[in-house]
Amino acid sequence: MLFIIDGGWLDREYKDPISYSTRNETKTASNSNKKNRSRKIIWFNPPYSKSVKTNVGRHFLNLIDRCFPRGHKLAKIFNRSTLKLSFSCMKNMKQIIKSHNAGVMKKSKPEPQAKTCNCRQKDKCPLRGKCVVADVVYKATVNSGELSVSYVGLASGPFKTRYNNHTKSLRNEKYEKETELSKYIWGLKRKNKTYSIYWEILKQSNTMKRESGQCNLCIEEKLEIINLKEGIINKRNELISTCRHGNKRKKAPSRAKKKK
């Protein structure tokens, strides 16, 4: 084997075989065993409208550069790679007509009177005779002496089922971290403070429908959290949480029976 050192030739023995490979082949061979990791991206979805002349996307990106410049302690979390913008479309005429017709047809059909309370002791009903109502946004007001705070939640089924889950987390310490309400109540218990909870219904709405493609119940809950700015124990990241009711409405694919 010949080596070139400073323009001169040098004979040396080299027993290992040498093969030539391109740079692209070495990259693909080394990256084949690596797993792609998805980035954590926060999306900003403003509604699109042709009447808006302002370049919303450019102003949004300028805000990122101005509020989180290089060297900022949060620049690794909030930057142009982790904050993305995508316009969302509002309802079209077909969806508006479908939702309107569905509402009119629902009002025209007489609904049978159902039980509004199934408590054995009617005087201890948390909603004073309306605990079986479904698809509601509720508020729990916790009074502990001089301080009073509120918690906003939703129940896609009967409120009594959601209420029983709350009482379970308030009784058993192992379920303390299920909700922000249970965390706050267990904090009061450790301080040996007495408290009382007052339950009330804020709004009643419907979950995700196939006609509109949106969940009014989740939207109403987020609006109530925004309106109650002070004295609320809900976290602000609940405003960007995704709807869980869309998957419940989807039907499971039917499995065809195999012929023998």
N, C-alpha and C positions, 0 to 999 in steps of 0.2 A: 504494500500500500504506500502511496506517495503522498506526502504532506508538503504544503507550501508554507514556509516560515520566512517572513521578511523578503519575499521575492526569490528565495532559494528553495531547492528541492532537498527533501530528507527522506531516506528510506527507513521504514520501520515495519515491523511485523504486526499485523492486526488480524487476529483469528476469528472474531465474531463477524457474522454476515451482516452486510449493510444493504438496506433497500431504500428506495426513494418513494416518498409519498407526498402528495400535495397537501397544502395547508387546510383546504376544505375537508379532506378526508379525515385528518386528525381531529378537527373540531367536531365533526359529526360523531366520530367514535367516542370522544370524551363526553359529549353532551347527551349521548343516547341513554346513559344510566341515570341522568338527572331528572327529577320530577319538577314539572312546572307548578309553581306556587302562585295562586291567584292573589292579586293585590286587593287591599281593602280600600274601596273607592266610595266616596260620598257623592251622591248625585243631587244636583239642583235642577228641578223640573218646573220651570215657569210655563204658564199656558201660552200657546202661540196665538197670535192675532195679527192679521194683515194691517189693521188700523194703527198698530203701535209702530212708530217710526224710530224709536230709540233702539240702539244696538245693545240689547240687554246682555248678550254674551260677552261683549268687549268690556262693559262696565263691571261685570262679575269677575272676569279675570284680572282686571285692574285692581279691584278690591283685594283680591288674594295677594297680588304683588305688593300692595301698599300696606296691608295689615300684617302680613307674614313675610317680610323680606328675608334675604339670606342672612344667617346669623341669629335670627329670632329663635327662641327656645322651643317654639311650636312649629317651626318651618318644616321639620321632618314629617309632621303629621298633616299639616294643612299646606299644600302646595298644588301646583298645576297638575301633578301626577296623581294626586289622591282626591282632588276636587274636580268633578266633571260637570258639564252642563248639557242638558238635553231637553228640548222643548216638548211639552205634552199637549195633545190636542183635546179640545173640549168636545162636548156632545155634538153630533151632527143631527140633521133634521130627522133622520130615521129613528135614532135613539130617543129624541125628545118626544116624538109621536108615540112610540111604543110605551115609554114610561107613563105618558099622559093617559093613554088608553087603558093601561093596566090599573092605574089609580081609579079611573072612572068605573071600570068593571068591578073592582073590589068594593067600591062604595055601594054599587047597585045590588050586590048579593047580600041578603040578610044573614048576618053571622049569628050562630046560636050562642046564647048566653052561657058562658063557661064560669066555673068557679074562680073567684079572684083570690081566695085564701084557703089554704088547707091546714092551717095551724089548729092544734087541738085546743090550745088556750088562746082564744081570740084576742084577749086583752094584752098578750105578749107578742103579737105579730110585729115584726120589725118595720113593716110598711103600713100598719094600721088597716089591715084588711085587703091589701093589694100585693101580697108577696108572690103570687104566681104569675104576675105579668111578665111578658117576655120581650126581648129585643129593646132594652132600655139602657139609658145612661144614668147612672146613679151617683149620689154623693154621700159620703160618710163624714159627719162632723164630729170630731173628737174634742170634748171639753175636759180639761184637766186643771181645774182651779181657775187661774187668771188667763191661761193660754188656751186658745181655740184654733185648731187647724182642720183642714179639709182634705179629703181624698176622693178623686174622681175615677170611676171605673165603668165598665160596660158588661152586660150580660146578654149574650146572643140567644140563650135559652131562657128558661124560667129564672126569675131573680132568686127564688128560694134555693136553687142549686148553687148559684154563685155565693149566696149568703152562708150556706153551710160550709163551703170551702174556706170562707173568711173565718168563721168560728173555729174551724179545725186548726188553722194556723195561729189563732189567738190562744188556743188552749194548749197545744203541743209545741214545745220549744224547738223540736227538730224541724218544724215547718216555718221557722221564724223568717227566713229569707225568701219566702214565696212572693210577698207583695211589700210595697212600701208601707202599707198600713200596718202589717204585722211587725215590721221592723220598728216602727214608731211605738206601737203598743208595748212590745217587749222592752223597749228602752224605758217606758214609764213604769213597768213592773219592777225593773231592777232598781229604780229609784224609790220604790214603795209609794207611788203616787196613785191616787184614785182617779178614775176617768169614767166618762159615759159617752156612748156613741149614738148619734141620731142619724137614721137612714132616711133618704128621700130620693124620689125620682125626678131627674132634671128634664129628660126628653125621652120620647119613644120613637124609634125609627126602624127601618128595615135593614137587613144585612144585604150582602152583595146579590144583585139580581142579574140574570142573564141578559135582560134587555138593555140596561144601562151600563153594565160592566164596572160599577163602582159600589163601594160599601158606604152607605149613608151613616150607618151606626158608628163606624170608626171615625168618620169625618166629624160627626157631632161630638164624640168624646174629645177629640183633639181641640175643637173649638172651645169647649168648656174648660179645658186645661189652660188654654191661652187667656180666656176671659178672667179666670181666677188667678191673678198674678201674685197676690200676697196671701200668705197663710195656707199654702198648699204644699203637700209633701210629695206630690208626683214629681218624677224626674223629667227634665226637659227633653231627654233623648227619646221619650215616649212619643214625641211629635213626629219623629221620622221612622217609627216602627211600621213594618209592613202588615197588611191585613191578613188575618188567619182564616177568614170565613170563606174566601174564594175556593180553597181546596176542599172544603166540606161540601160545596155545591156540586163539585165535579163527580160524575158517576164513574165508578170503577169499571175498567174495560171488561167486557164479558169474555169468558174463556170458552172457546168452542170445544165440544166434546170430541175426543179422538175416536174415529171409527175403528172398530176391531177388525 
